[in-house]
Amino acid sequence: MNLDDYPKEKLWLLLVEAVHANVMYPTHKSYTRDVILPAHPKISAEDLASRLNMPVGEALVILNELAGQAET
């Protein structure tokens, strides 16, 4: 899986919208940023989803957003 290809897909915006509606999304994102990524900077979406018991789609969105923040 290449995260760079996902934003180009038409369904990406729908996935992001659904993930942002999840009440656990802010908690998952901040925990990933503050705890998971410092210890495992190259974690896959599948591994993140398994660790936090969340859908792979949510993990993809979180990793994509955090990668975008790191670049700016």
C-alpha positions in Angstrom: 0.0 0.0 0.0 1.3 3.4 -0.9 -0.3 6.3 1.1 0.5 8.7 -1.7 -2.0 7.1 -4.0 -5.0 7.3 -1.7 -5.8 11.0 -1.8 -6.2 10.7 -5.6 -9.0 8.2 -5.3 -12.6 9.5 -5.4 -13.6 7.6 -2.3 -10.8 9.1 -0.2 -12.8 12.2 0.6 -15.7 10.0 1.8 -13.4 7.9 3.9 -11.9 11.0 5.5 -15.4 12.4 6.2 -16.5 9.1 7.9 -13.3 8.9 9.9 -13.6 12.5 11.1 -17.2 11.7 12.3 -15.9 8.9 14.6 -15.9 10.2 18.2 -12.6 8.3 18.9 -10.8 9.9 16.0 -9.2 12.8 17.9 -8.1 10.5 20.7 -6.7 7.9 18.2 -4.9 10.6 16.2 -3.3 12.3 19.3 -2.2 8.9 20.8 -0.7 7.9 17.5 1.2 11.2 17.2 2.4 11.3 20.8 3.0 7.7 21.7 3.0 5.3 18.7 4.9 7.2 16.1 7.9 8.2 18.3 8.4 4.6 19.2 7.5 3.2 15.7 7.9 5.8 13.0 7.4 3.4 10.1 4.3 1.6 11.5 1.9 0.3 8.9 -1.8 1.2 8.8 -2.6 -2.5 9.5 -0.4 -2.6 12.6 -1.7 0.7 13.9 -5.3 -0.5 13.4 -4.5 -3.7 15.2 -2.8 -1.9 18.1 -5.6 0.6 18.6 -8.5 -1.7 17.7 -9.8 0.5 14.9 -10.6 0.1 11.2 -7.7 0.1 8.7 -9.4 3.0 6.9 -9.1 5.2 10.1 -5.5 4.2 10.5 -4.8 5.2 6.8 -6.4 8.6 7.3 -4.5 9.3 10.6 -1.1 8.3 9.2 -1.7 10.3 6.0 -2.7 13.4 8.0 0.2 13.1 10.4 2.6 12.6 7.6 1.3 15.8 6.0 1.8 17.7 9.3 5.4 16.4 9.5 6.2 17.8 6.1 5.0 21.3 6.9 
